[in-house]
Amino acid sequence: MEERKHRNRIGGDWVESAAGLTHEVATAGGDVVGSWPRSGESDLDAALAAANAVTKSWRETRHGLRVGLLRQGLEEVVRARSIDEGFARRLGLDAADCVRYRRQAFRRGDAVLRHAAGAVPARGVALVRVDARAAVGGLVEELFTPLASGLPTLLLSDPLMPFLADEMCLALERAGLPPGVLGVLHDDGMTVLRAAAARPDVVRVRVRGTRRWIDAAREADARRESTPRPEEGFGAGVRADELPRVVGRELVDRTFVVRSGSDPDGAAEEVVRRAFGALESWSGQAEGSVGRVLCHQRIFSRFTEALLATLDELVGEGGGLPALDPELWDERAERLSLGLDEGATLIRGEPAGSRRPRRDAILAPSVFTNAEPRMRLAHPGAPSGVLVLLRSKDDAQAADLADELDAGPSA
């Protein structure tokens, strides 16, 4: 398998990082499939200079033309089979199984473009950083929002899947996006994120990932110069510092409701597919994976029995993927410890030990029962292959509680 060497995209050119340092890209099983450059402040300076050079022309491009170019770019994304191949190599799946990831992006991108507002009054550049576990749909949502509003954008890739940033940039440029409007920097993420969020010409920062990434962007933003600077083109009394600058969207799991009239066997199969399926949830790692089930008490026992039987089949068939992010093992250990400390019962899986599993260790499903909505365990957390079963007495109340839980604290 040929290794893919990633480079930064600055001003329409592929360039090496200034320091010349590279890091490996590995599959979920640990096989090296490529490398990405470790970027620093010198690379950030060059990328911001290239983006600022096209700020005026992109901002003054007619709104309908901007949206039209992005819509063509979205169609290019949907047609890009190289995205399927990238996911297949990284996840160890067949390319045919990965088609869904780019096709799911069309609906999200279409929604952004249909409701895109005109050019924002701020002059400057946007920074976007999206966790790879949000896949193509999450990347399209976060990236198209500033681009549609007239802001040249710097995309900071996730080293778990750096090909996503490259493929998105290539698709948009094939559709006619002017060079420099979208730049790509590869990095471990945190170094450039902190540096960029402190720059005055970075007027929007959009982070979609774990709380740690969002907090890092906000801490860097708080350190930057806070002196208000009215800018040309603003309405009377409107200042740049009054507009939202850092927007965080936390990567969390979701709630599934099993109603009193549901078929326990069918519901169990659906929950396992959406909580632990290799295709749908990357074994519980992907954004939107099911992490909680609100099941009506009338069928709770039968559903639980069917769930465990379905999991036995999944494990027997060798289902499951390794952890894509090594830090996921720590997140998972914290969640298991939290559940046990709060008094929930672990009916599938084992408490995490002091030693981190091997990189290619399969994410085995873990299931808690005897949990209550008031427990911290029952509230959204990073997708980590941990499922919490909750009893409900009323279908309507369960639906309301699911919405309440999924809303979670504001990021």
C-alpha positions as MATLAB code, in Angstrom:
seq = 'MEERKHRNRIGGDWVESAAGLTHEVATAGGDVVGSWPRSGESDLDAALAAANAVTKSWRETRHGLRVGLLRQGLEEVVRARSIDEGFARRLGLDAADCVRYRRQAFRRGDAVLRHAAGAVPARGVALVRVDARAAVGGLVEELFTPLASGLPTLLLSDPLMPFLADEMCLALERAGLPPGVLGVLHDDGMTVLRAAAARPDVVRVRVRGTRRWIDAAREADARRESTPRPEEGFGAGVRADELPRVVGRELVDRTFVVRSGSDPDGAAEEVVRRAFGALESWSGQAEGSVGRVLCHQRIFSRFTEALLATLDELVGEGGGLPALDPELWDERAERLSLGLDEGATLIRGEPAGSRRPRRDAILAPSVFTNAEPRMRLAHPGAPSGVLVLLRSKDDAQAADLADELDAGPSA';
ca = [
       0.000    0.000    0.000;
       1.521    3.308   -1.073;
       2.030    5.824    1.725;
       0.412    9.236    1.326;
       2.519   12.271    2.157;
       0.410   15.251    3.224;
       1.497   18.871    2.797;
       0.072   22.222    3.808;
      -2.096   24.117    1.325;
      -1.124   27.797    1.333;
      -2.116   30.287   -1.357;
      -3.133   27.500   -3.722;
       0.205   25.617   -3.408;
       1.176   22.444   -1.552;
       4.136   23.281    0.694;
       6.238   21.572    3.348;
       6.203   22.874    6.912;
       8.890   25.397    7.797;
      10.444   23.119   10.421;
      10.441   20.092    8.121;
       9.125   17.795   10.866;
       6.706   15.016    9.959;
       4.618   12.500   11.875;
       3.157    9.182   10.799;
      -0.441    8.450    9.863;
      -1.461    4.962   10.984;
      -4.496    2.779   10.414;
      -6.771    1.767   13.263;
      -4.661   -1.385   13.466;
      -1.357    0.494   13.648;
      -0.040    0.122   10.061;
       1.621    3.276    8.689;
      -0.181    4.679    5.624;
       1.366    8.137    5.341;
       2.732   11.202    7.086;
       1.713   14.783    7.871;
       3.878   17.875    8.482;
       4.176   19.384   11.944;
       3.250   23.046   11.407;
       4.237   25.964   13.615;
       3.859   29.721   13.859;
       5.922   30.344   10.712;
       3.481   28.202    8.733;
       0.576   29.982   10.386;
       2.053   33.353    9.418;
       2.313   32.278    5.776;
      -1.203   30.801    5.725;
      -2.757   33.909    7.287;
      -0.872   36.191    4.891;
      -2.220   34.227    1.922;
      -5.762   34.307    3.312;
      -5.646   38.009    4.148;
      -4.519   38.729    0.589;
      -7.875   37.491   -0.750;
     -10.083   38.750    2.090;
     -11.382   41.777    0.217;
     -12.079   39.986   -3.085;
     -13.864   37.030   -1.430;
     -15.894   39.244    0.896;
     -17.006   41.413   -2.029;
     -17.895   38.445   -4.242;
     -21.624   38.452   -4.881;
     -23.390   36.332   -2.252;
     -25.187   34.204   -4.827;
     -21.912   33.445   -6.602;
     -20.185   32.454   -3.340;
     -23.016   30.099   -2.437;
     -23.091   28.717   -5.964;
     -19.382   27.904   -5.871;
     -19.776   26.178   -2.527;
     -22.756   24.201   -3.781;
     -20.668   22.985   -6.704;
     -17.952   22.148   -4.208;
     -20.450   20.146   -2.162;
     -21.344   18.151   -5.244;
     -17.639   17.510   -5.817;
     -17.365   16.198   -2.243;
     -20.293   13.842   -2.789;
     -18.621   12.495   -5.943;
     -15.140   12.125   -4.404;
     -14.516    8.391   -4.131;
     -11.029    9.183   -2.833;
     -12.761   10.085    0.446;
     -14.173    6.549    0.640;
     -10.706    5.148    0.010;
      -9.221    7.337    2.738;
     -11.763    6.134    5.299;
     -11.294    2.525    4.188;
      -7.523    2.679    4.689;
      -7.806    4.411    8.034;
     -10.599    2.248    9.459;
      -9.745   -1.084    7.878;
     -13.104   -1.318    6.084;
     -14.052   -1.846    2.440;
     -14.294    1.342    0.386;
     -17.827    0.349   -0.661;
     -18.850    0.464    3.019;
     -17.573    4.030    3.397;
     -19.665    5.665    0.663;
     -22.225    6.743    3.248;
     -19.861    9.169    4.949;
     -19.578   11.574    2.025;
     -23.204   11.118    0.961;
     -24.428   12.048    4.429;
     -22.582   15.333    4.048;
     -24.862   16.554    1.256;
     -27.888   17.080    3.501;
     -25.882   19.039    6.065;
     -24.086   21.163    3.506;
     -27.314   21.882    1.656;
     -28.926   23.114    4.893;
     -26.012   25.479    5.556;
     -26.106   26.927    2.056;
     -29.895   27.339    1.938;
     -29.779   29.462    5.088;
     -26.455   31.215    4.469;
     -26.525   34.887    5.385;
     -24.783   37.631    3.433;
     -21.250   38.800    4.077;
     -20.374   39.434    7.721;
     -19.110   42.928    8.543;
     -15.829   41.678   10.028;
     -12.650   41.713    7.976;
     -10.238   38.884    8.575;
      -9.900   35.117    8.458;
     -11.789   32.204   10.011;
     -10.141   29.168   11.592;
     -11.904   25.790   11.565;
     -10.850   22.669   13.450;
     -13.111   19.583   13.313;
     -12.515   16.267   15.058;
     -12.203   13.467   12.506;
     -14.907   11.526   14.355;
     -17.430   14.109   13.088;
     -16.539   12.786    9.617;
     -17.439   14.564    6.380;
     -20.812   15.927    7.482;
     -19.418   17.739   10.503;
     -16.541   19.147    8.485;
     -18.872   20.467    5.785;
     -21.126   22.170    8.345;
     -18.306   23.977   10.126;
     -16.344   24.879    7.005;
     -19.159   26.088    4.774;
     -20.549   28.473    7.395;
     -17.656   30.995    7.374;
     -16.905   30.506    3.678;
     -20.509   31.278    2.735;
     -20.416   34.438    4.855;
     -17.418   35.809    2.956;
     -14.550   34.858    5.262;
     -11.434   33.193    3.808;
     -10.847   30.151    5.998;
      -7.894   28.245    7.375;
      -8.703   24.581    8.002;
      -6.667   22.874   10.696;
      -6.667   19.136   10.035;
      -7.100   16.358   12.572;
      -3.971   14.151   12.493;
      -6.201   11.092   12.937;
      -7.431   11.588    9.363;
      -5.476   14.386    7.641;
      -6.770   13.289    4.236;
     -10.179   14.801    5.076;
      -8.812   18.339    5.047;
      -6.886   17.758    1.826;
      -9.849   16.193    0.017;
     -12.187   18.995    1.090;
      -9.789   21.619   -0.202;
      -9.286   19.796   -3.505;
     -13.034   19.357   -4.028;
     -13.747   23.051   -3.486;
     -10.903   24.162   -5.742;
     -12.111   21.814   -8.487;
     -15.447   23.640   -8.228;
     -13.747   26.989   -8.809;
     -13.004   28.300   -5.310;
     -10.253   30.926   -5.808;
      -6.777   29.897   -4.574;
      -6.074   31.144   -1.067;
      -9.715   31.349    0.041;
      -9.290   27.975    1.745;
      -5.963   26.979    3.263;
      -4.975   23.790    5.086;
      -2.465   23.377    7.898;
      -1.528   19.959    9.276;
      -0.495   19.720   12.885;
      -1.161   17.886   16.120;
      -3.883   20.518   16.247;
      -3.306   22.169   19.588;
      -0.140   24.122   18.700;
      -1.595   26.000   15.746;
      -5.057   26.241   17.323;
      -3.722   28.128   20.338;
      -1.540   30.390   18.225;
      -4.281   31.207   15.715;
      -6.989   31.832   18.306;
      -4.799   34.555   19.814;
      -4.300   36.408   16.492;
      -6.326   39.604   15.984;
      -6.887   38.924   12.263;
      -8.512   35.558   13.027;
     -12.035   36.865   13.573;
     -13.888   33.537   13.762;
     -12.797   30.285   15.402;
     -15.018   27.237   14.966;
     -14.042   24.120   16.918;
     -15.943   20.854   16.797;
     -14.452   18.272   19.110;
     -13.975   17.369   22.749;
     -14.216   19.889   25.561;
     -10.403   20.050   25.750;
     -10.156   21.499   22.232;
     -12.916   24.028   22.787;
     -11.413   25.179   26.091;
      -7.977   25.567   24.474;
      -9.398   27.891   21.808;
     -11.265   29.986   24.359;
      -8.258   30.267   26.659;
      -6.106   31.477   23.761;
      -8.819   33.911   22.712;
      -8.930   35.329   26.236;
      -5.196   36.080   26.106;
      -5.327   38.111   22.916;
      -5.500   41.890   22.911;
      -9.038   42.884   23.903;
      -8.956   46.536   22.827;
     -12.082   47.200   20.695;
     -11.253   48.171   17.126;
     -14.182   49.498   15.059;
     -13.760   48.405   11.457;
     -14.740   49.966    8.189;
     -18.076   48.696    6.948;
     -19.662   48.120   10.354;
     -23.065   49.525   11.113;
     -23.355   52.387   13.582;
     -22.270   51.287   17.031;
     -21.326   47.730   15.977;
     -17.807   46.628   16.887;
     -15.840   43.536   15.969;
     -15.489   42.484   19.595;
     -19.297   42.389   19.986;
     -19.646   39.546   17.488;
     -19.260   35.914   18.597;
     -15.682   34.878   17.906;
     -15.137   31.361   19.261;
     -17.891   28.864   18.511;
     -17.531   25.431   20.106;
     -19.557   22.349   19.364;
     -18.744   19.496   21.694;
     -18.361   15.965   20.375;
     -20.858   13.927   22.416;
     -22.961   10.786   22.263;
     -26.759   10.724   21.859;
     -29.901    9.255   23.454;
     -32.112    6.533   21.943;
     -35.722    6.102   23.136;
     -37.357    2.649   23.259;
     -41.124    3.127   23.646;
     -43.613    0.879   25.398;
     -44.931   -0.542   22.103;
     -41.502   -1.221   20.585;
     -40.312   -4.683   19.630;
     -37.498   -5.427   22.142;
     -35.510   -7.538   19.675;
     -35.720   -4.999   16.879;
     -34.911   -2.122   19.224;
     -31.897   -3.998   20.589;
     -30.512   -4.573   17.086;
     -30.962   -0.896   16.225;
     -29.262    0.260   19.420;
     -26.285   -2.063   18.897;
     -25.929   -0.849   15.309;
     -25.999    2.815   16.348;
     -23.948    2.375   19.521;
     -21.257   -0.097   18.507;
     -21.512   -0.752   14.765;
     -18.249   -0.532   12.837;
     -19.917    1.165    9.878;
     -22.366    3.480   11.635;
     -20.495    4.498   14.775;
     -16.912    3.244   14.325;
     -17.481    0.997   17.356;
     -18.904    3.831   19.425;
     -16.305    6.457   18.494;
     -18.146    8.542   15.890;
     -20.109   11.706   16.572;
     -23.744   10.915   17.286;
     -23.125    7.361   18.508;
     -25.808    6.184   20.924;
     -24.562    6.486   24.499;
     -27.854    6.318   26.438;
     -31.081    4.385   26.059;
     -34.341    5.459   27.681;
     -36.412    2.271   27.680;
     -39.986    1.965   28.932;
     -40.052   -0.059   32.131;
     -42.686   -2.429   30.721;
     -40.202   -3.949   28.275;
     -36.940   -2.985   29.990;
     -35.994   -6.522   31.054;
     -36.774   -8.056   27.648;
     -34.901   -5.268   25.868;
     -31.850   -5.699   28.114;
     -31.803   -9.447   27.494;
     -32.097   -8.932   23.728;
     -29.372   -6.271   23.811;
     -26.874   -8.573   25.519;
     -27.693  -11.411   23.117;
     -27.157   -9.099   20.132;
     -23.830   -7.971   21.568;
     -22.782  -11.613   21.912;
     -23.435  -12.050   18.198;
     -21.460   -8.894   17.370;
     -18.434  -10.030   19.365;
     -18.712  -13.565   18.007;
     -18.573  -12.222   14.452;
     -15.409  -10.274   15.246;
     -17.162   -6.903   15.019;
     -15.539   -3.772   16.341;
     -12.612   -1.479   15.590;
      -9.587   -0.385   17.610;
      -9.568    3.056   19.236;
      -8.672    5.632   16.577;
      -7.460    8.153   19.157;
      -5.163    6.819   21.921;
      -6.692    9.361   24.316;
     -10.006    7.562   23.934;
      -8.772    4.868   26.308;
      -8.382    7.506   29.035;
     -11.825    8.977   28.347;
     -13.310    5.510   28.461;
     -11.557    4.642   31.743;
     -12.869    7.837   33.341;
     -16.411    7.065   32.222;
     -16.322    3.509   33.541;
     -14.942    4.675   36.877;
     -17.590    7.394   37.093;
     -20.408    4.911   36.531;
     -19.148    2.550   39.215;
     -18.579    5.410   41.685;
     -22.151    6.637   41.156;
     -23.623    3.201   41.835;
     -24.591    2.056   38.335;
     -24.180   -1.650   37.503;
     -21.731   -2.691   34.782;
     -23.369   -5.673   33.052;
     -21.093   -5.864   30.004;
     -17.385   -5.049   29.882;
     -14.727   -4.746   32.546;
     -13.455   -1.762   34.559;
     -10.393   -0.240   32.957;
      -7.094   -1.219   34.532;
      -4.052    0.947   35.118;
      -2.401   -0.099   31.839;
      -3.576    1.344   28.546;
      -4.463   -1.393   25.997;
      -2.384   -1.892   22.878;
      -3.023    0.490   20.005;
      -4.767   -2.209   17.971;
      -6.932   -3.460   20.863;
     -10.594   -3.718   19.847;
     -13.046   -1.396   21.602;
     -15.196   -3.922   23.466;
     -18.748   -2.723   24.233;
     -19.484   -1.694   27.832;
     -23.039   -1.444   29.195;
     -24.342    0.053   32.458;
     -27.782   -0.494   33.977;
     -29.419    0.663   37.236;
     -28.584    4.225   36.235;
     -30.616    7.370   36.927;
     -30.938   10.555   34.826;
     -29.532   12.612   37.712;
     -26.184   10.761   37.494;
     -23.333   12.414   35.635;
     -22.869    9.088   33.846;
     -26.234    9.623   32.137;
     -25.242   12.959   30.650;
     -23.522   13.389   27.274;
     -19.879   12.416   27.042;
     -17.342   11.873   24.299;
     -18.303    8.819   22.206;
     -16.310    5.972   23.731;
     -18.243    2.731   23.315;
     -20.044    2.987   26.672;
     -23.849    2.534   26.785;
     -26.074    3.551   29.722;
     -29.544    1.986   30.127;
     -32.241    4.099   31.825;
     -35.813    3.170   32.694;
     -38.733    5.400   31.726;
     -42.359    5.341   32.904;
     -43.933    7.409   30.138;
     -43.101    7.612   26.415;
     -43.764   11.349   26.105;
     -41.694   12.169   29.179;
     -38.912    9.933   27.875;
     -38.802   11.872   24.607;
     -38.622   15.178   26.495;
     -35.894   13.834   28.779;
     -33.907   12.601   25.782;
     -33.993   16.098   24.280;
     -32.962   17.574   27.607;
     -30.059   15.174   28.032;
     -28.826   15.632   24.472;
     -28.952   19.411   24.759;
     -26.487   19.170   27.652;
     -24.519   22.166   28.882;
     -23.770   24.883   26.340;
     -20.307   24.577   24.801;
];
